[in-house]
Amino acid sequence: MGRICRLTLIITFLLIMQSVLYAITYQIPPTGLPAGLPAQINGKYRIIEHDRKGKTWIAYDVRSWKKFTDSTYSEESIMMYPPIHYYLFLEGNKWDYEAVNKPIETTFRNELVTVIEKGKALKMPLSDGKPLTRNEAQKIVMKAFNPYNKQLWSFASADYRGGVLVCAFSKHLPNGIGIWWAKGNKVFNVNGIARGKTKKFELTFDKNIDVPEAFDTCNTLR
């Protein structure tokens, strides 16, 4: 893929990512949570967030919180209110604790945030399960489009990095390619394009996915 086309892809991707509202996870303990965080929640909620590499973790035990949208960047975040029990874990260290008596916002994007309500049953993370075939994965993505939107896109799929890559091609925008990746029995959105039409799919930041490479792969399927 040429430099101009690749640059167009990256710019398009960044613009779309700015407009995507990410999904918060509820009642499902995050995978990779470092040991040592107190099991007892001091308050009604425990809000946990981490960076994409899983090296930095922050946990907040609070009585109240609310979602809000930043007026400058139009990004959705969580605001928590005191009293706040603040726990911080940095790779290679242990959990540090601090009592905070002022409102705090979450640091990372919402797809990296988990909210657990005290006294409410936890849910188990979805297992990889039996891997979806290319045909099955493509049908799942196509089904998520409503009949009107489906007419504006064409679809294709390919084996990709231990899973299935599903591509949707806009009939009006040459570089409008929506990309999904099926890992096991679950389908994830890769680049945010058309995510407003298929809100059921979480974004993935799996290290196995290279977005420009996936875009190139989809282009070969046109």
Stockholm file with secondary structure:
# STOCKHOLM 1.0

chainA/1-222         MGRICRLTLIITFLLIMQSVLYAITYQIPPTGLPAGLPAQINGKYRIIEHDRKGKTWIAYDVRSWKKFTDSTYSEESIMMYPPIHYYLFLEGNKWDYEAVNKPIETTFRNELVTVIEKGKALKMPLSDGKPLTRNEAQKIVMKAFNPYNKQLWSFASADYRGGVLVCAFSKHLPNGIGIWWAKGNKVFNVNGIARGKTKKFELTFDKNIDVPEAFDTCNTLR
#=GR chainA/1-222 SS CCHHHHHHHHHHHHHHHHHCCCCCEESCCCTTCCTTCCSSCSSSEEEEEECTTSCEEEEEEESEEEEEECTTTCCEEEEEESSEEEEEEETTSCCEEEEECSCEECCSCGGGEEEEETTSCCCCCCCCCSCCCHHHHHHHHHHHSCHHHHTTEEEEEEEETTEEEEEEEESSCTTCEEEEEEETTEEEESSCTTTTTCTTSCBCCCTTCCHHHHHHHHHTTC
#=GC SS_cons         CCHHHHHHHHHHHHHHHHHCCCCCEESCCCTTCCTTCCSSCSSSEEEEEECTTSCEEEEEEESEEEEEECTTTCCEEEEEESSEEEEEEETTSCCEEEEECSCEECCSCGGGEEEEETTSCCCCCCCCCSCCCHHHHHHHHHHHSCHHHHTTEEEEEEEETTEEEEEEEESSCTTCEEEEEEETTEEEESSCTTTTTCTTSCBCCCTTCCHHHHHHHHHTTC
//
